[in-house]
Amino acid sequence: MSAKQLTITLIPADGEPHYKEPERQATIKGFEASIKKTGAKVAPEVLMQKAVGGGEWLTGLFIMDLVKEAAPYATSFLVYLAAVKGRKIRVKKGELEIEAGSAKEVEKILSMLEKTPKD
């Protein structure tokens, strides 16, 4: 991961479906589409199973380039968190890592991203 990138991990609430389940895949794909609308270049982590009955699934981890302003991420983060109580988002930029489960904690993530160099 370069200095111009960050990782986002979607953490499901207790009792949510496993990431291989269609309902969870729809959630992860919706988040990915939302983030792409910010103009960010995003690469989701994909797990592939090459066996009878195999397939491929998004895991909920994304590597993405920073955009000039972190604020556009807020909507994507907040929509994910608000949909199911207990969900969290973990964002890592270099050595900095913050986990958020509320709107107030999302503000801390946005602040971290805006204070880190983008060049």
JONORTA-V523395 format. One line per field, one symbol per residue. ss: DSSP state (A for helix, B for strand, O for the rest). phi: phi as a letter, one per 40 degrees, with the letter a starting at -180 (. if undefined). burial: + if it has 16 or more other ideal C-beta (glycine too) atoms within 10 Angstrom, else -. Layout:
ss=???
phi=???
burial=???
This chain:
ss=OOOOBBBBBBBOOOOOOOOOOAAAAAAAAAAAAAAAOOOOOBBBBBBBBOOOOOBBBBBBBBBBBOOOOOOOAAAAAAAAAAAOOOOBBBBBBOOBBBBBOOAAAAAAAAAAAAAOOOO
phi=.cccbabbbcbccdgccccccdcccccccccdccccccgccbbccbbbbcadgcibbcchbbbaccccbcddcdcccccccccachcabbbbbgccabbbbaccccdccccdcccccbc
burial=----++++++++---+--+----++-++--++-++--+-+-+-+------------++-+++++-++--+-++--++--++-----+++++++----+-++----+--++-++------
